[in-house]
């Protein structure tokens, strides 16, 4: 390996690591606020990429029908617990975005408009999934929440096969420019990935530091009981957290869609690499998740050069020494504590 090959691999690793960083941040966010180890984070990635790819073909994406079905279930649950007004409120946005997408899909609108529609569709899944699967189990142990999370993952993967089929899709790049920097070629899509990642990280920082909702989420993450006593709704905090996780996931899907073929089940491996980064940060540190994700991306890139058949094994093996180190340096406590 010479310097030019190492430079190309490093750039590729950092690019992938930027996407994994977003997923790692979303995983940390969901866990700190709701105590849910959210396994289906990668499904938002696959749904976003596949939704945009189907809109490119002029078809109404299957996520529209899945969104309407999920909204109907959530609306019925809200109607039963909080009255018909809450049920209708739950249905409002999913119906509006689904109707708009069904009208716009055959018109072959510009790529930017289709990307915005894809973001709106998949982001709407977040609060609905929390309402249907997790809200009634807010006081359950993390183990129970993890089991439910695994169930949601299998359900979303199965629905992905039903609504998208087994074939893979690749969406077009948002910017086709190419810049030669010595032995390294920097593409416009790579620049978009870096810019979007930095922008999202900055927006999340501003959201948690400056906005009332962000401070409410931070309070819930620190002490759920204390936040509830101060008038912060844990239901609203959970739904807002899942909305942010879905938003981060679908944007990640749009970023990686042009660089790889995405299948209905591709989200699991992609999300798992973000999970490795989150575990490296102890599921509690946002800067740690960012650093861990960049490290995972670089290791994956160099592993694909030296031992491409084992690159996934090498990446996921990274989690073992991290878990061992954290187990040795921290005391053990009861799960309820």
For each residue, the residues with C-beta under 8 A, 3 or more apart:
1: 5 6 305
2: 5 6
3: 6 7 183
4: 7 8 182 183 184
5: 1 2 8 9 305
6: 1 2 3 9 10
7: 3 4 10 11 182 183 184
8: 4 5 11 12 183 184
9: 5 6 12 13 298 301 302 304 305
10: 6 7 13 14 298 301
11: 7 8 14 15 184 186 190
12: 8 9 15 16 301
13: 9 10 16 17 294 297 298 299 300 301 302
14: 10 11 17 18 294 297 298
15: 11 12 18 19 190 193 194 297
16: 12 13 19 20 297 300 301
17: 13 14 20 21 293 294 295 296 297 298
18: 14 15 21 22 193 194 197 293 294 297
19: 15 16 22 23 193 197 252 255 256 270 297
20: 16 17 23 24 270 273 274 277 293 294 296 297
21: 17 18 24 25 197 201 274 277 289 290 293 294
22: 18 19 25 26 197 200 248 251 252 274 293
23: 19 20 26 27 41 42 45 248 249 252 270 271 273 274 275 277 278 293
24: 20 21 27 28 274 275 277 278 281 289 290 292 293
25: 21 22 28 29 201 204 248 278 286 289 290
26: 22 23 29 30 38 41 244 245 248 249 274
27: 23 24 30 31 37 38 41 245 271 274 275 277 278 283 289
28: 24 25 31 32 278 281 283 284 285 286 289
29: 25 26 32 33 204 217 241 244 245 286
30: 26 27 33 34 36 38 41 241 242 245
31: 27 28 34 35 36 37 38 278 283 284
32: 28 29 221 283 284
33: 29 30 217 220 221 237 238 241
34: 30 31 130 134 138 145 237 238 241 242
35: 31 142 145
36: 30 31 134 142 145 146 148 149
37: 27 31 142 145 146 149 275 283
38: 26 27 30 31 41 149 242 245
39: 146 149 150 152 153 271 275
40: 43 44 129 149 152 153 156 267 271
41: 23 26 27 30 38 44 45 245 249 267 271 274 275
42: 23 45 46 249 266 267 268 269 270 271 272 274
43: 40 46 47 153 156 157 160 249 267 268 271
44: 40 41 47 48 122 125 126 245 246 248 249 250 252 253 267
45: 23 41 42 48 49 249 250 252 253 256 262 266 267 270 271
46: 42 43 49 50 160 253 262 263 264 265 266 267 270
47: 43 44 50 51 63 122 125 156 160 249 250 253 267
48: 44 45 51 52 118 119 122 249 250 251 252 253 254 257
49: 45 46 52 53 169 171 253 254 256 257 262 266
50: 46 47 53 54 61 63 160 164 169 253 262 264
51: 47 48 54 55 61 63 117 118 121 122 250
52: 48 49 55 56 114 115 118 171 253 254 257
53: 49 50 56 57 169 170 171 257 262
54: 50 51 57 59 60 61 62 105 164 169
55: 51 52 58 59 61 101 105 114 117 118
56: 52 53 111 114 171 172
57: 53 54
58: 55 105 106 108
59: 54 55 105
60: 54 64 101 102 105 106
61: 50 51 54 55 64 101 105 118 121 163 164
62: 54 65 66 159 162 163 164
63: 47 50 51 66 67 121 122 125 163
64: 60 61 67 68 98 101 102 121
65: 62 68 69 98 163
66: 62 63 69 70 159 163
67: 63 64 70 71 94 97 98 121 124 125 128
68: 64 65 71 72 94 95 98
69: 65 66 72 73
70: 66 67 73 74 94 125 128 129 132
71: 67 68 74 75 90 91 94 95 124 128
72: 68 69 75 76 91
73: 69 70 76 77 128 132
74: 70 71 77 78 90 128 131 132
75: 71 72 78 79 87 88 90 91
76: 72 73 79 80 87
77: 73 74 80 81 131 132
78: 74 75 81 82 86 87 89 90 131
79: 75 76 82 83 84 86 87
80: 76 77
81: 77 78 86
82: 78 79 85 86 87
83: 79 86 87
84: 79 87 88
85: 82 88 89
86: 78 79 81 82 83 89 90
87: 75 76 78 79 82 83 84 90 91
88: 75 84 85 91 92
89: 78 85 86 92
90: 71 74 75 78 86 87 94 128 131
91: 71 72 75 87 88 94 95
92: 88 89 95 96
93: 96 97 124
94: 67 68 70 71 90 91 97 98 124 128
95: 68 71 91 92 98 99
96: 92 93 99 100
97: 67 93 94 100 101 117 120 121 124
98: 64 65 67 68 94 95 101 102 121
99: 95 96 102 103
100: 96 97 103 104 117
101: 55 60 61 64 97 98 104 105 117 121
102: 60 64 98 99 105
103: 99 100 107
104: 100 101 107 109 113 114 117
105: 54 55 58 59 60 61 101 102
106: 58 60
107: 103 104
108: 58
109: 104 113 114
110: 113 114
111: 56 114 115 172 174
112: 115 116 174
113: 104 109 110 116 117
114: 52 55 56 104 109 110 111 117 118
115: 52 111 112 118 119 174 254
116: 112 113 119 120
117: 51 55 97 100 101 104 113 114 120 121
118: 48 51 52 55 61 114 115 121 122 250 254
119: 48 115 116 122 123 247 250 251 254
120: 97 116 117 123 124
121: 51 61 63 64 67 97 98 101 117 118 124 125
122: 44 47 48 51 63 118 119 125 246 249 250 253
123: 119 120 126 243 246 247 250
124: 67 71 93 94 97 120 121 127 128 246
125: 44 47 63 67 70 121 122 128 129 246
126: 44 123 129 130 239 242 243 244 245 246 247
127: 124 130 131 239 240 242 243
128: 67 70 71 73 74 90 94 124 125 131 132
129: 40 70 125 126 132 133 134 152 242 246
130: 34 126 127 133 134 135 238 239 241 242
131: 74 77 78 90 127 128 134 135 239
132: 70 73 74 77 128 129 135
133: 129 130 137 148 151 152
134: 34 36 129 130 131 137 138 145 148 238 242
135: 130 131 132 138 235 238 239
136:
137: 133 134 140 144 145 148
138: 34 134 135 234 235 238
139:
140: 137 144 145
141: 144 145 335 336
142: 35 36 37 145 146 335
143: 146 147 335
144: 137 140 141 147 148
145: 34 35 36 37 134 137 140 141 142 148 149
146: 36 37 39 142 143 149 150
147: 143 144 150 151
148: 36 133 134 137 144 145 151 152
149: 36 37 38 39 40 145 146 152 153
150: 39 146 147 153 154
151: 133 147 148 154 155
152: 39 40 129 133 148 149 155 156
153: 39 40 43 149 150 156 157 268
154: 150 151 157 158
155: 151 152 158 159
156: 40 43 47 152 153 159 160
157: 43 153 154 160 161 264 265 267 268
158: 154 155 161 162
159: 62 66 155 156 162 163
160: 43 46 47 50 156 157 163 164 264 265 267
161: 157 158 164 165 166 264 265
162: 62 158 159
163: 61 62 63 65 66 159 160
164: 50 54 61 62 160 161 169 264
165: 161 264
166: 161 263 264
167: 263
168: 261 262 263 266
169: 49 50 53 54 164 257 261 262
170: 53 257 258 260 261 262
171: 49 52 53 56 254 257 258
172: 56 111 258
173: 176 187 188 189 258
174: 111 112 115 188 189 192 254 258
175: 187 188 189 191 192
176: 173 187 188
177: 187 188 191
178: 185 186 187 188
179: 185 186 187
180: 184 185 186
181: 184 185 186
182: 4 7
183: 3 4 7 8
184: 4 7 8 11 180 181
185: 178 179 180 181
186: 11 178 179 180 181 190 191
187: 173 175 176 177 178 179 190 191
188: 173 174 175 176 177 178 191 192
189: 173 174 175 192 193 255 258 259
190: 11 15 186 187 193 194
191: 175 177 186 187 188 194 195
192: 174 175 188 189 195 196 255
193: 15 18 19 189 190 196 197 255
194: 15 18 190 191 197 198
195: 191 192 198 199
196: 192 193 199 200 251 255
197: 18 19 21 22 193 194 200 201 255
198: 194 195 201 202
199: 195 196 202 203
200: 22 196 197 203 204 248 251
201: 21 25 197 198 204 205 290
202: 198 199 205 206
203: 199 200 206 207
204: 25 29 200 201 207 208 244 286
205: 201 202 208 209
206: 202 203 209 210 211
207: 203 204 210 211 213 214
208: 204 205 211 214 215 217 218
209: 205 206 214
210: 206 207 214
211: 206 207 208 214 215
212: 215 216
213: 207 216 217 240
214: 207 208 209 210 211 217 218
215: 208 211 212 218 219
216: 212 213 219 220 227 232 237
217: 29 33 208 213 214 220 221 237 240 241
218: 208 214 215 221 222
219: 215 216 222 223 226 227 230 232
220: 33 216 217 223 224 227 232 234 237
221: 32 33 217 218
222: 218 219 226 227
223: 219 220 226 227
224: 220 227 228 234
225: 228 229
226: 219 222 223 229 230
227: 216 219 220 222 223 224 230 232 234 237
228: 224 225 231 232 233 234
229: 225 226
230: 219 226 227
231: 228
232: 216 219 220 227 228 236 237
233: 228 236 237
234: 138 220 224 227 228 237 238
235: 135 138 238 239
236: 232 233 239 240
237: 33 34 216 217 220 227 232 233 234 240 241
238: 33 34 130 134 135 138 234 235 241 242
239: 126 127 130 131 135 235 236 242 243
240: 127 213 217 236 237 243 244
241: 29 30 33 34 130 217 237 238 244 245
242: 30 34 38 126 127 129 130 134 238 239 245 246
243: 123 126 127 239 240 246 247
244: 26 29 126 204 240 241 247 248
245: 26 27 29 30 38 41 44 126 241 242 248 249
246: 44 122 123 124 125 126 129 242 243 249 250
247: 119 123 126 243 244 250 251
248: 22 23 25 26 44 200 244 245 251 252
249: 23 26 41 42 43 44 45 47 48 122 245 246 252 253 271
250: 44 45 47 48 51 118 119 122 123 246 247 253 254
251: 22 48 119 196 200 247 248 254 255
252: 19 22 23 44 45 48 248 249 255 256 270
253: 44 45 46 47 48 49 50 52 122 249 250 256 257 262 267
254: 48 49 52 115 118 119 171 174 250 251 257
255: 19 189 192 193 196 197 251 252
256: 19 45 49 252 253 259 260 262 270
257: 48 49 52 53 169 170 171 253 254 260 262
258: 170 171 172 173 174 189
259: 189 256
260: 170 256 257 266
261: 168 169 170 266
262: 45 46 49 50 53 168 169 170 253 256 257 266 267
263: 46 166 167 168 266
264: 46 50 157 160 161 164 165 166
265: 46 157 160 161 268
266: 42 45 46 49 168 260 261 262 263 269 270
267: 40 41 42 43 44 45 46 47 157 160 253 262 270 271
268: 42 43 153 157 265 271 272
269: 42 266 272 273 312
270: 19 20 23 42 45 46 252 256 266 267 273 274
271: 23 27 39 40 41 42 43 45 249 267 268 274 275
272: 42 268 269 275 276 316
273: 20 23 269 270 276 277 293 296 297 300 315
274: 20 21 22 23 24 26 27 41 42 270 271 277 278 293
275: 23 24 27 37 39 41 271 272 278 279
276: 272 273 279 280 292 296 315 316 318 319
277: 20 21 23 24 27 273 274 280 281 289 290 292 293 295 296
278: 23 24 25 27 28 31 274 275 281 283 289 292
279: 275 276 282 283 292 319 322 323
280: 276 277 288 289 291 292 295 296 318 319 322
281: 24 28 277 278 284 285 286 287 288 289 291 292
282: 279 285 288 326
283: 27 28 31 32 37 278 279
284: 28 31 32 281 288
285: 28 281 282 288 289
286: 25 28 29 204 281 289 290
287: 281 290 291
288: 280 281 282 284 285 291 292
289: 21 24 25 27 28 277 278 280 281 285 286 292 293
290: 21 24 25 201 277 286 287 293 294
291: 280 281 287 288 294 295
292: 24 276 277 278 279 280 281 288 289 295 296
293: 17 18 20 21 22 23 24 273 274 277 289 290 296 297
294: 13 14 17 18 20 21 290 291 297 298
295: 17 277 280 291 292 298 299 318
296: 17 20 273 276 277 280 292 293 299 300 315 318
297: 13 14 15 16 17 18 19 20 273 293 294 300 301
298: 9 10 13 14 17 294 295 301 302
299: 13 295 296 302 303 314 315 318
300: 13 16 273 296 297 303 304 311 314 315
301: 9 10 12 13 16 297 298 304 305
302: 9 13 298 299 305 306
303: 299 300 306 307 308 310 311 314 315
304: 9 300 301 308 311
305: 1 5 9 301 302 308
306: 302 303
307: 303 310 311 314
308: 303 304 305 311
309:
310: 303 307 313 314
311: 300 303 304 307 308 314 315
312: 269 315 316
313: 310 316 317
314: 299 300 303 307 310 311 317 318
315: 273 276 296 299 300 303 311 312 318
316: 272 276 312 313 319
317: 313 314 320
318: 276 280 295 296 299 314 315 321 322
319: 276 279 280 316 322 323
320: 317 323 324
321: 318 324 325
322: 279 280 318 319 325 326
323: 279 319 320 326 327
324: 320 321 327 328
325: 321 322 328 329
326: 282 322 323 329 330
327: 323 324 330 332
328: 324 325
329: 325 326
330: 326 327
331:
332: 327
333: 337
334: 337
335: 141 142 143
336: 141
337: 333 334
